[in-house]
Amino acid sequence: MSYFHYWYENNIGALEHLYDELIKLSKSYGINIIDNQQTINNFIKMMYNESDGQIIKKNLFPEYFN
């Protein structure tokens, strides 16, 4: 398994939460993001690059992992 897949599996809860928040926030400003698999893939790739591959600590952000 690649490190990216390890990172993804360990951050999936946070990624889903943050993506949903992005969609809601964008809509509140009248910005319509095309909500499809390519957009989700791009979001995940961006988050990986911005995180420097760090994994979110579940004990610090338990709300992301419910």
PQR file of N, CA, C, O and H, with PARSE charges and radii, in Angstrom:
ATOM      1  N   MET A   1       0.847  -1.174   0.000 -0.4000 1.5000
ATOM      2  CA  MET A   1       0.000   0.000   0.000 -0.0000 2.0000
ATOM      3  C   MET A   1       0.899   1.246   0.000  0.5500 1.7000
ATOM      4  O   MET A   1       1.863   1.335   0.760 -0.5500 1.4000
ATOM      5  N   SER A   2       0.562   2.190  -0.859 -0.4000 1.5000
ATOM      6  CA  SER A   2       1.347   3.422  -0.929 -0.0000 2.0000
ATOM      7  C   SER A   2       1.053   4.303   0.284  0.5500 1.7000
ATOM      8  O   SER A   2       0.037   4.137   0.959 -0.5500 1.4000
ATOM      9  H   SER A   2      -0.221   2.117  -1.477  0.4000 1.0000
ATOM     10  N   TYR A   3       1.959   5.237   0.544 -0.4000 1.5000
ATOM     11  CA  TYR A   3       1.735   6.141   1.670 -0.0000 2.0000
ATOM     12  C   TYR A   3       0.482   6.974   1.448  0.5500 1.7000
ATOM     13  O   TYR A   3      -0.239   7.265   2.403 -0.5500 1.4000
ATOM     14  H   TYR A   3       2.784   5.372  -0.005  0.4000 1.0000
ATOM     15  N   PHE A   4       0.207   7.366   0.199 -0.4000 1.5000
ATOM     16  CA  PHE A   4      -1.002   8.133  -0.084 -0.0000 2.0000
ATOM     17  C   PHE A   4      -2.240   7.358   0.366  0.5500 1.7000
ATOM     18  O   PHE A   4      -3.120   7.926   1.014 -0.5500 1.4000
ATOM     19  H   PHE A   4       0.793   7.130  -0.577  0.4000 1.0000
ATOM     20  N   HIS A   5      -2.318   6.075   0.034 -0.4000 1.5000
ATOM     21  CA  HIS A   5      -3.477   5.272   0.428 -0.0000 2.0000
ATOM     22  C   HIS A   5      -3.556   5.120   1.942  0.5500 1.7000
ATOM     23  O   HIS A   5      -4.648   5.133   2.510 -0.5500 1.4000
ATOM     24  H   HIS A   5      -1.604   5.613  -0.492  0.4000 1.0000
ATOM     25  N   TYR A   6      -2.414   4.976   2.597 -0.4000 1.5000
ATOM     26  CA  TYR A   6      -2.379   4.914   4.055 -0.0000 2.0000
ATOM     27  C   TYR A   6      -2.911   6.223   4.633  0.5500 1.7000
ATOM     28  O   TYR A   6      -3.742   6.215   5.541 -0.5500 1.4000
ATOM     29  H   TYR A   6      -1.526   4.965   2.135  0.4000 1.0000
ATOM     30  N   TRP A   7      -2.425   7.347   4.101 -0.4000 1.5000
ATOM     31  CA  TRP A   7      -2.876   8.670   4.542 -0.0000 2.0000
ATOM     32  C   TRP A   7      -4.380   8.812   4.333  0.5500 1.7000
ATOM     33  O   TRP A   7      -5.094   9.258   5.231 -0.5500 1.4000
ATOM     34  H   TRP A   7      -1.750   7.353   3.364  0.4000 1.0000
ATOM     35  N   TYR A   8      -4.858   8.437   3.161 -0.4000 1.5000
ATOM     36  CA  TYR A   8      -6.274   8.548   2.833 -0.0000 2.0000
ATOM     37  C   TYR A   8      -7.128   7.729   3.792  0.5500 1.7000
ATOM     38  O   TYR A   8      -8.111   8.236   4.334 -0.5500 1.4000
ATOM     39  H   TYR A   8      -4.278   8.075   2.432  0.4000 1.0000
ATOM     40  N   GLU A   9      -6.765   6.479   4.006 -0.4000 1.5000
ATOM     41  CA  GLU A   9      -7.539   5.601   4.887 -0.0000 2.0000
ATOM     42  C   GLU A   9      -7.595   6.137   6.314  0.5500 1.7000
ATOM     43  O   GLU A   9      -8.597   5.953   7.005 -0.5500 1.4000
ATOM     44  H   GLU A   9      -5.967   6.068   3.566  0.4000 1.0000
ATOM     45  N   ASN A  10      -6.533   6.794   6.759 -0.4000 1.5000
ATOM     46  CA  ASN A  10      -6.491   7.318   8.111 -0.0000 2.0000
ATOM     47  C   ASN A  10      -7.118   8.700   8.259  0.5500 1.7000
ATOM     48  O   ASN A  10      -7.344   9.156   9.380 -0.5500 1.4000
ATOM     49  H   ASN A  10      -5.719   6.943   6.197  0.4000 1.0000
ATOM     50  N   ASN A  11      -7.396   9.362   7.162 -0.4000 1.5000
ATOM     51  CA  ASN A  11      -8.003  10.692   7.190 -0.0000 2.0000
ATOM     52  C   ASN A  11      -9.378  10.756   6.533  0.5500 1.7000
ATOM     53  O   ASN A  11      -9.939  11.843   6.394 -0.5500 1.4000
ATOM     54  H   ASN A  11      -7.212   8.991   6.251  0.4000 1.0000
ATOM     55  N   ILE A  12      -9.922   9.635   6.134 -0.4000 1.5000
ATOM     56  CA  ILE A  12     -11.148   9.648   5.341 -0.0000 2.0000
ATOM     57  C   ILE A  12     -12.304  10.364   6.050  0.5500 1.7000
ATOM     58  O   ILE A  12     -13.063  11.089   5.407 -0.5500 1.4000
ATOM     59  H   ILE A  12      -9.466   8.752   6.247  0.4000 1.0000
ATOM     60  N   GLY A  13     -12.443  10.174   7.343 -0.4000 1.5000
ATOM     61  CA  GLY A  13     -13.520  10.843   8.073 -0.0000 2.0000
ATOM     62  C   GLY A  13     -13.393  12.351   8.006  0.5500 1.7000
ATOM     63  O   GLY A  13     -14.371  13.057   7.759 -0.5500 1.4000
ATOM     64  H   GLY A  13     -11.826   9.585   7.865  0.4000 1.0000
ATOM     65  N   ALA A  14     -12.190  12.838   8.226 -0.4000 1.5000
ATOM     66  CA  ALA A  14     -11.945  14.286   8.167 -0.0000 2.0000
ATOM     67  C   ALA A  14     -12.121  14.807   6.749  0.5500 1.7000
ATOM     68  O   ALA A  14     -12.668  15.892   6.550 -0.5500 1.4000
ATOM     69  H   ALA A  14     -11.396  12.265   8.426  0.4000 1.0000
ATOM     70  N   LEU A  15     -11.670  14.056   5.777 -0.4000 1.5000
ATOM     71  CA  LEU A  15     -11.797  14.484   4.385 -0.0000 2.0000
ATOM     72  C   LEU A  15     -13.259  14.611   3.975  0.5500 1.7000
ATOM     73  O   LEU A  15     -13.645  15.578   3.318 -0.5500 1.4000
ATOM     74  H   LEU A  15     -11.225  13.175   5.938  0.4000 1.0000
ATOM     75  N   GLU A  16     -14.066  13.638   4.363 -0.4000 1.5000
ATOM     76  CA  GLU A  16     -15.490  13.708   4.037 -0.0000 2.0000
ATOM     77  C   GLU A  16     -16.142  14.910   4.707  0.5500 1.7000
ATOM     78  O   GLU A  16     -16.917  15.635   4.082 -0.5500 1.4000
ATOM     79  H   GLU A  16     -13.753  12.853   4.897  0.4000 1.0000
ATOM     80  N   HIS A  17     -15.827  15.116   5.974 -0.4000 1.5000
ATOM     81  CA  HIS A  17     -16.380  16.248   6.720 -0.0000 2.0000
ATOM     82  C   HIS A  17     -15.971  17.579   6.080  0.5500 1.7000
ATOM     83  O   HIS A  17     -16.812  18.452   5.864 -0.5500 1.4000
ATOM     84  H   HIS A  17     -15.199  14.527   6.482  0.4000 1.0000
ATOM     85  N   LEU A  18     -14.712  17.726   5.787 -0.4000 1.5000
ATOM     86  CA  LEU A  18     -14.212  18.985   5.220 -0.0000 2.0000
ATOM     87  C   LEU A  18     -14.755  19.232   3.813  0.5500 1.7000
ATOM     88  O   LEU A  18     -15.030  20.375   3.449 -0.5500 1.4000
ATOM     89  H   LEU A  18     -14.029  17.017   5.962  0.4000 1.0000
ATOM     90  N   TYR A  19     -14.909  18.180   3.030 -0.4000 1.5000
ATOM     91  CA  TYR A  19     -15.479  18.338   1.695 -0.0000 2.0000
ATOM     92  C   TYR A  19     -16.931  18.812   1.797  0.5500 1.7000
ATOM     93  O   TYR A  19     -17.349  19.713   1.069 -0.5500 1.4000
ATOM     94  H   TYR A  19     -14.686  17.251   3.326  0.4000 1.0000
ATOM     95  N   ASP A  20     -17.691  18.199   2.702 -0.4000 1.5000
ATOM     96  CA  ASP A  20     -19.083  18.627   2.900 -0.0000 2.0000
ATOM     97  C   ASP A  20     -19.155  20.088   3.340  0.5500 1.7000
ATOM     98  O   ASP A  20     -20.022  20.835   2.886 -0.5500 1.4000
ATOM     99  H   ASP A  20     -17.351  17.467   3.293  0.4000 1.0000
ATOM    100  N   GLU A  21     -18.253  20.489   4.216 -0.4000 1.5000
ATOM    101  CA  GLU A  21     -18.210  21.887   4.663 -0.0000 2.0000
ATOM    102  C   GLU A  21     -17.863  22.824   3.506  0.5500 1.7000
ATOM    103  O   GLU A  21     -18.418  23.919   3.410 -0.5500 1.4000
ATOM    104  H   GLU A  21     -17.548  19.882   4.585  0.4000 1.0000
ATOM    105  N   LEU A  22     -16.957  22.407   2.637 -0.4000 1.5000
ATOM    106  CA  LEU A  22     -16.599  23.207   1.466 -0.0000 2.0000
ATOM    107  C   LEU A  22     -17.811  23.417   0.567  0.5500 1.7000
ATOM    108  O   LEU A  22     -18.051  24.529   0.096 -0.5500 1.4000
ATOM    109  H   LEU A  22     -16.506  21.518   2.715  0.4000 1.0000
ATOM    110  N   ILE A  23     -18.565  22.365   0.331 -0.4000 1.5000
ATOM    111  CA  ILE A  23     -19.757  22.468  -0.522 -0.0000 2.0000
ATOM    112  C   ILE A  23     -20.776  23.419   0.106  0.5500 1.7000
ATOM    113  O   ILE A  23     -21.325  24.281  -0.581 -0.5500 1.4000
ATOM    114  H   ILE A  23     -18.370  21.462   0.713  0.4000 1.0000
ATOM    115  N   LYS A  24     -21.033  23.266   1.413 -0.4000 1.5000
ATOM    116  CA  LYS A  24     -21.997  24.136   2.109 -0.0000 2.0000
ATOM    117  C   LYS A  24     -21.550  25.596   2.087  0.5500 1.7000
ATOM    118  O   LYS A  24     -22.342  26.489   1.787 -0.5500 1.4000
ATOM    119  H   LYS A  24     -20.588  22.566   1.971  0.4000 1.0000
ATOM    120  N   LEU A  25     -20.292  25.832   2.402 -0.4000 1.5000
ATOM    121  CA  LEU A  25     -19.764  27.198   2.442 -0.0000 2.0000
ATOM    122  C   LEU A  25     -19.817  27.843   1.062  0.5500 1.7000
ATOM    123  O   LEU A  25     -20.197  29.007   0.928 -0.5500 1.4000
ATOM    124  H   LEU A  25     -19.648  25.106   2.645  0.4000 1.0000
ATOM    125  N   SER A  26     -19.441  27.097   0.055 -0.4000 1.5000
ATOM    126  CA  SER A  26     -19.472  27.614  -1.310 -0.0000 2.0000
ATOM    127  C   SER A  26     -20.893  28.008  -1.705  0.5500 1.7000
ATOM    128  O   SER A  26     -21.111  29.078  -2.271 -0.5500 1.4000
ATOM    129  H   SER A  26     -19.132  26.153   0.164  0.4000 1.0000
ATOM    130  N   LYS A  27     -21.854  27.139  -1.403 -0.4000 1.5000
ATOM    131  CA  LYS A  27     -23.252  27.433  -1.730 -0.0000 2.0000
ATOM    132  C   LYS A  27     -23.739  28.677  -1.008  0.5500 1.7000
ATOM    133  O   LYS A  27     -24.506  29.457  -1.573 -0.5500 1.4000
ATOM    134  H   LYS A  27     -21.677  26.269  -0.943  0.4000 1.0000
ATOM    135  N   SER A  28     -23.305  28.878   0.231 -0.4000 1.5000
ATOM    136  CA  SER A  28     -23.749  30.041   0.994 -0.0000 2.0000
ATOM    137  C   SER A  28     -23.252  31.351   0.376  0.5500 1.7000
ATOM    138  O   SER A  28     -23.832  32.408   0.623 -0.5500 1.4000
ATOM    139  H   SER A  28     -22.682  28.245   0.690  0.4000 1.0000
ATOM    140  N   TYR A  29     -22.194  31.290  -0.415 -0.4000 1.5000
ATOM    141  CA  TYR A  29     -21.661  32.463  -1.111 -0.0000 2.0000
ATOM    142  C   TYR A  29     -22.089  32.498  -2.579  0.5500 1.7000
ATOM    143  O   TYR A  29     -21.612  33.332  -3.350 -0.5500 1.4000
ATOM    144  H   TYR A  29     -21.723  30.431  -0.615  0.4000 1.0000
ATOM    145  N   GLY A  30     -22.981  31.601  -2.958 -0.4000 1.5000
ATOM    146  CA  GLY A  30     -23.467  31.574  -4.333 -0.0000 2.0000
ATOM    147  C   GLY A  30     -22.497  30.955  -5.322  0.5500 1.7000
ATOM    148  O   GLY A  30     -22.610  31.164  -6.530 -0.5500 1.4000
ATOM    149  H   GLY A  30     -23.369  30.924  -2.333  0.4000 1.0000
ATOM    150  N   ILE A  31     -21.549  30.199  -4.808 -0.4000 1.5000
ATOM    151  CA  ILE A  31     -20.573  29.528  -5.666 -0.0000 2.0000
ATOM    152  C   ILE A  31     -20.997  28.076  -5.795  0.5500 1.7000
ATOM    153  O   ILE A  31     -21.074  27.357  -4.798 -0.5500 1.4000
ATOM    154  H   ILE A  31     -21.458  30.029  -3.827  0.4000 1.0000
ATOM    155  N   ASN A  32     -21.269  27.647  -7.001 -0.4000 1.5000
ATOM    156  CA  ASN A  32     -21.692  26.270  -7.218 -0.0000 2.0000
ATOM    157  C   ASN A  32     -20.510  25.431  -7.679  0.5500 1.7000
ATOM    158  O   ASN A  32     -19.988  25.609  -8.780 -0.5500 1.4000
ATOM    159  H   ASN A  32     -21.207  28.231  -7.811  0.4000 1.0000
ATOM    160  N   ILE A  33     -20.106  24.522  -6.818 -0.4000 1.5000
ATOM    161  CA  ILE A  33     -19.030  23.592  -7.152 -0.0000 2.0000
ATOM    162  C   ILE A  33     -19.669  22.362  -7.778  0.5500 1.7000
ATOM    163  O   ILE A  33     -20.650  21.838  -7.248 -0.5500 1.4000
ATOM    164  H   ILE A  33     -20.531  24.377  -5.924  0.4000 1.0000
ATOM    165  N   ILE A  34     -19.139  21.904  -8.872 -0.4000 1.5000
ATOM    166  CA  ILE A  34     -19.643  20.692  -9.512 -0.0000 2.0000
ATOM    167  C   ILE A  34     -19.285  19.522  -8.594  0.5500 1.7000
ATOM    168  O   ILE A  34     -18.117  19.162  -8.446 -0.5500 1.4000
ATOM    169  H   ILE A  34     -18.343  22.330  -9.302  0.4000 1.0000
ATOM    170  N   ASP A  35     -20.299  18.948  -7.995 -0.4000 1.5000
ATOM    171  CA  ASP A  35     -20.101  17.896  -7.000 -0.0000 2.0000
ATOM    172  C   ASP A  35     -20.115  16.534  -7.695  0.5500 1.7000
ATOM    173  O   ASP A  35     -21.157  15.891  -7.819 -0.5500 1.4000
ATOM    174  H   ASP A  35     -21.248  19.240  -8.116  0.4000 1.0000
ATOM    175  N   ASN A  36     -18.925  16.112  -8.146 -0.4000 1.5000
ATOM    176  CA  ASN A  36     -18.810  14.804  -8.796 -0.0000 2.0000
ATOM    177  C   ASN A  36     -17.518  14.132  -8.346  0.5500 1.7000
ATOM    178  O   ASN A  36     -16.759  14.705  -7.563 -0.5500 1.4000
ATOM    179  H   ASN A  36     -18.079  16.634  -8.045  0.4000 1.0000
ATOM    180  N   GLN A  37     -17.268  12.946  -8.826 -0.4000 1.5000
ATOM    181  CA  GLN A  37     -16.100  12.184  -8.372 -0.0000 2.0000
ATOM    182  C   GLN A  37     -14.783  12.877  -8.707  0.5500 1.7000
ATOM    183  O   GLN A  37     -13.839  12.813  -7.920 -0.5500 1.4000
ATOM    184  H   GLN A  37     -17.884  12.481  -9.461  0.4000 1.0000
ATOM    185  N   GLN A  38     -14.705  13.530  -9.849 -0.4000 1.5000
ATOM    186  CA  GLN A  38     -13.467  14.227 -10.216 -0.0000 2.0000
ATOM    187  C   GLN A  38     -13.180  15.377  -9.245  0.5500 1.7000
ATOM    188  O   GLN A  38     -12.031  15.610  -8.872 -0.5500 1.4000
ATOM    189  H   GLN A  38     -15.472  13.582 -10.488  0.4000 1.0000
ATOM    190  N   THR A  39     -14.230  16.088  -8.843 -0.4000 1.5000
ATOM    191  CA  THR A  39     -14.062  17.177  -7.879 -0.0000 2.0000
ATOM    192  C   THR A  39     -13.582  16.634  -6.544  0.5500 1.7000
ATOM    193  O   THR A  39     -12.689  17.203  -5.916 -0.5500 1.4000
ATOM    194  H   THR A  39     -15.164  15.899  -9.146  0.4000 1.0000
ATOM    195  N   ILE A  40     -14.183  15.525  -6.114 -0.4000 1.5000
ATOM    196  CA  ILE A  40     -13.768  14.904  -4.847 -0.0000 2.0000
ATOM    197  C   ILE A  40     -12.312  14.447  -4.943  0.5500 1.7000
ATOM    198  O   ILE A  40     -11.536  14.670  -4.014 -0.5500 1.4000
ATOM    199  H   ILE A  40     -14.908  15.063  -6.624  0.4000 1.0000
ATOM    200  N   ASN A  41     -11.936  13.821  -6.041 -0.4000 1.5000
ATOM    201  CA  ASN A  41     -10.546  13.377  -6.227 -0.0000 2.0000
ATOM    202  C   ASN A  41      -9.578  14.551  -6.184  0.5500 1.7000
ATOM    203  O   ASN A  41      -8.512  14.460  -5.574 -0.5500 1.4000
ATOM    204  H   ASN A  41     -12.566  13.641  -6.796  0.4000 1.0000
ATOM    205  N   ASN A  42      -9.947  15.654  -6.830 -0.4000 1.5000
ATOM    206  CA  ASN A  42      -9.086  16.836  -6.817 -0.0000 2.0000
ATOM    207  C   ASN A  42      -8.962  17.416  -5.412  0.5500 1.7000
ATOM    208  O   ASN A  42      -7.882  17.850  -5.009 -0.5500 1.4000
ATOM    209  H   ASN A  42     -10.813  15.728  -7.326  0.4000 1.0000
ATOM    210  N   PHE A  43     -10.068  17.424  -4.664 -0.4000 1.5000
ATOM    211  CA  PHE A  43     -10.052  17.914  -3.291 -0.0000 2.0000
ATOM    212  C   PHE A  43      -9.115  17.060  -2.434  0.5500 1.7000
ATOM    213  O   PHE A  43      -8.304  17.589  -1.674 -0.5500 1.4000
ATOM    214  H   PHE A  43     -10.945  17.072  -4.991  0.4000 1.0000
ATOM    215  N   ILE A  44      -9.235  15.743  -2.563 -0.4000 1.5000
ATOM    216  CA  ILE A  44      -8.388  14.841  -1.778 -0.0000 2.0000
ATOM    217  C   ILE A  44      -6.920  15.033  -2.132  0.5500 1.7000
ATOM    218  O   ILE A  44      -6.067  15.066  -1.245 -0.5500 1.4000
ATOM    219  H   ILE A  44      -9.894  15.313  -3.181  0.4000 1.0000
ATOM    220  N   LYS A  45      -6.623  15.157  -3.397 -0.4000 1.5000
ATOM    221  CA  LYS A  45      -5.236  15.377  -3.843 -0.0000 2.0000
ATOM    222  C   LYS A  45      -4.696  16.692  -3.277  0.5500 1.7000
ATOM    223  O   LYS A  45      -3.564  16.750  -2.799 -0.5500 1.4000
ATOM    224  H   LYS A  45      -7.316  15.129  -4.117  0.4000 1.0000
ATOM    225  N   MET A  46      -5.515  17.744  -3.334 -0.4000 1.5000
ATOM    226  CA  MET A  46      -5.105  19.037  -2.797 -0.0000 2.0000
ATOM    227  C   MET A  46      -4.841  18.938  -1.294  0.5500 1.7000
ATOM    228  O   MET A  46      -3.845  19.465  -0.798 -0.5500 1.4000
ATOM    229  H   MET A  46      -6.436  17.697  -3.722  0.4000 1.0000
ATOM    230  N   MET A  47      -5.736  18.262  -0.575 -0.4000 1.5000
ATOM    231  CA  MET A  47      -5.574  18.130   0.873 -0.0000 2.0000
ATOM    232  C   MET A  47      -4.315  17.340   1.218  0.5500 1.7000
ATOM    233  O   MET A  47      -3.619  17.673   2.177 -0.5500 1.4000
ATOM    234  H   MET A  47      -6.545  17.834  -0.978  0.4000 1.0000
ATOM    235  N   TYR A  48      -4.024  16.314   0.458 -0.4000 1.5000
ATOM    236  CA  TYR A  48      -2.807  15.536   0.683 -0.0000 2.0000
ATOM    237  C   TYR A  48      -1.576  16.409   0.493  0.5500 1.7000
ATOM    238  O   TYR A  48      -0.664  16.398   1.320 -0.5500 1.4000
ATOM    239  H   TYR A  48      -4.589  16.043  -0.321  0.4000 1.0000
ATOM    240  N   ASN A  49      -1.553  17.159  -0.591 -0.4000 1.5000
ATOM    241  CA  ASN A  49      -0.404  18.023  -0.869 -0.0000 2.0000
ATOM    242  C   ASN A  49      -0.248  19.111   0.187  0.5500 1.7000
ATOM    243  O   ASN A  49       0.869  19.431   0.594 -0.5500 1.4000
ATOM    244  H   ASN A  49      -2.294  17.168  -1.263  0.4000 1.0000
ATOM    245  N   GLU A  50      -1.361  19.676   0.630 -0.4000 1.5000
ATOM    246  CA  GLU A  50      -1.304  20.740   1.630 -0.0000 2.0000
ATOM    247  C   GLU A  50      -0.964  20.222   3.023  0.5500 1.7000
ATOM    248  O   GLU A  50      -0.428  20.962   3.848 -0.5500 1.4000
ATOM    249  H   GLU A  50      -2.268  19.416   0.300  0.4000 1.0000
ATOM    250  N   SER A  51      -1.275  18.957   3.286 -0.4000 1.5000
ATOM    251  CA  SER A  51      -1.028  18.394   4.617 -0.0000 2.0000
ATOM    252  C   SER A  51       0.399  17.883   4.784  0.5500 1.7000
ATOM    253  O   SER A  51       0.803  17.508   5.885 -0.5500 1.4000
ATOM    254  H   SER A  51      -1.711  18.356   2.616  0.4000 1.0000
ATOM    255  N   ASP A  52       1.146  17.869   3.712 -0.4000 1.5000
ATOM    256  CA  ASP A  52       2.496  17.279   3.731 -0.0000 2.0000
ATOM    257  C   ASP A  52       2.447  15.821   4.189  0.5500 1.7000
ATOM    258  O   ASP A  52       3.409  15.303   4.756 -0.5500 1.4000
ATOM    259  H   ASP A  52       0.817  18.174   2.818  0.4000 1.0000
ATOM    260  N   GLY A  53       1.314  15.171   3.934 -0.4000 1.5000
ATOM    261  CA  GLY A  53       1.175  13.762   4.268 -0.0000 2.0000
ATOM    262  C   GLY A  53       0.927  13.479   5.738  0.5500 1.7000
ATOM    263  O   GLY A  53       1.010  12.328   6.166 -0.5500 1.4000
ATOM    264  H   GLY A  53       0.533  15.592   3.473  0.4000 1.0000
ATOM    265  N   GLN A  54       0.622  14.512   6.523 -0.4000 1.5000
ATOM    266  CA  GLN A  54       0.378  14.297   7.944 -0.0000 2.0000
ATOM    267  C   GLN A  54      -1.015  13.715   8.166  0.5500 1.7000
ATOM    268  O   GLN A  54      -1.953  14.002   7.423 -0.5500 1.4000
ATOM    269  H   GLN A  54       0.555  15.447   6.175  0.4000 1.0000
ATOM    270  N   ILE A  55      -1.122  12.904   9.191 -0.4000 1.5000
ATOM    271  CA  ILE A  55      -2.390  12.269   9.526 -0.0000 2.0000
ATOM    272  C   ILE A  55      -3.009  13.011  10.702  0.5500 1.7000
ATOM    273  O   ILE A  55      -2.337  13.327  11.684 -0.5500 1.4000
ATOM    274  H   ILE A  55      -0.359  12.671   9.795  0.4000 1.0000
ATOM    275  N   ILE A  56      -4.307  13.282  10.582 -0.4000 1.5000
ATOM    276  CA  ILE A  56      -5.029  13.988  11.635 -0.0000 2.0000
ATOM    277  C   ILE A  56      -5.140  13.077  12.855  0.5500 1.7000
ATOM    278  O   ILE A  56      -5.446  11.890  12.736 -0.5500 1.4000
ATOM    279  H   ILE A  56      -4.854  13.025   9.784  0.4000 1.0000
ATOM    280  N   LYS A  57      -4.890  13.649  14.018 -0.4000 1.5000
ATOM    281  CA  LYS A  57      -4.975  12.878  15.254 -0.0000 2.0000
ATOM    282  C   LYS A  57      -6.434  12.745  15.677  0.5500 1.7000
ATOM    283  O   LYS A  57      -7.112  13.745  15.916 -0.5500 1.4000
ATOM    284  H   LYS A  57      -4.642  14.612  14.114  0.4000 1.0000
ATOM    285  N   LYS A  58      -6.908  11.518  15.766 -0.4000 1.5000
ATOM    286  CA  LYS A  58      -8.313  11.256  16.093 -0.0000 2.0000
ATOM    287  C   LYS A  58      -8.688  11.791  17.465  0.5500 1.7000
ATOM    288  O   LYS A  58      -9.825  12.216  17.671 -0.5500 1.4000
ATOM    289  H   LYS A  58      -6.358  10.706  15.572  0.4000 1.0000
ATOM    290  N   ASN A  59      -7.748  11.779  18.411 -0.4000 1.5000
ATOM    291  CA  ASN A  59      -8.081  12.266  19.747 -0.0000 2.0000
ATOM    292  C   ASN A  59      -8.234  13.788  19.789  0.5500 1.7000
ATOM    293  O   ASN A  59      -8.861  14.312  20.710 -0.5500 1.4000
ATOM    294  H   ASN A  59      -6.824  11.434  18.243  0.4000 1.0000
ATOM    295  N   LEU A  60      -7.675  14.503  18.813 -0.4000 1.5000
ATOM    296  CA  LEU A  60      -7.815  15.960  18.770 -0.0000 2.0000
ATOM    297  C   LEU A  60      -9.068  16.390  18.007  0.5500 1.7000
ATOM    298  O   LEU A  60      -9.633  17.446  18.290 -0.5500 1.4000
ATOM    299  H   LEU A  60      -7.166  14.077  18.065  0.4000 1.0000
ATOM    300  N   PHE A  61      -9.503  15.584  17.048 -0.4000 1.5000
ATOM    301  CA  PHE A  61     -10.665  15.904  16.219 -0.0000 2.0000
ATOM    302  C   PHE A  61     -11.597  14.706  16.105  0.5500 1.7000
ATOM    303  O   PHE A  61     -11.815  14.205  15.002 -0.5500 1.4000
ATOM    304  H   PHE A  61      -9.044  14.725  16.818  0.4000 1.0000
ATOM    305  N   PRO A  62     -12.154  14.232  17.223 -0.5600 1.5000
ATOM    306  CA  PRO A  62     -12.993  13.031  17.160  0.2800 2.0000
ATOM    307  C   PRO A  62     -14.256  13.207  16.318  0.5500 1.7000
ATOM    308  O   PRO A  62     -14.803  12.227  15.814 -0.5500 1.4000
ATOM    309  N   GLU A  63     -14.720  14.445  16.164 -0.4000 1.5000
ATOM    310  CA  GLU A  63     -15.925  14.694  15.380 -0.0000 2.0000
ATOM    311  C   GLU A  63     -15.746  14.336  13.910  0.5500 1.7000
ATOM    312  O   GLU A  63     -16.735  14.121  13.211 -0.5500 1.4000
ATOM    313  H   GLU A  63     -14.275  15.241  16.573  0.4000 1.0000
ATOM    314  N   TYR A  64     -14.525  14.267  13.431 -0.4000 1.5000
ATOM    315  CA  TYR A  64     -14.253  13.915  12.041 -0.0000 2.0000
ATOM    316  C   TYR A  64     -14.315  12.405  11.798  0.5500 1.7000
ATOM    317  O   TYR A  64     -14.321  11.961  10.650 -0.5500 1.4000
ATOM    318  H   TYR A  64     -13.721  14.442  14.000  0.4000 1.0000
ATOM    319  N   PHE A  65     -14.362  11.625  12.862 -0.4000 1.5000
ATOM    320  CA  PHE A  65     -14.216  10.179  12.715 -0.0000 2.0000
ATOM    321  C   PHE A  65     -15.418   9.394  13.219  0.5500 1.7000
ATOM    322  O   PHE A  65     -15.302   8.196  13.480 -0.5500 1.4000
ATOM    323  H   PHE A  65     -14.358  11.985  13.795  0.4000 1.0000
ATOM    324  N   ASN A  66     -16.547  10.031  13.357 -0.4000 1.5000
ATOM    325  CA  ASN A  66     -17.771   9.333  13.809 -0.0000 2.0000
ATOM    326  C   ASN A  66     -18.470   8.689  12.643  0.5500 1.7000
ATOM    327  O   ASN A  66     -19.512   8.059  12.820 -0.5500 1.4000
ATOM    328  H   ASN A  66     -16.641  11.003  13.144  0.4000 1.0000
TER
END
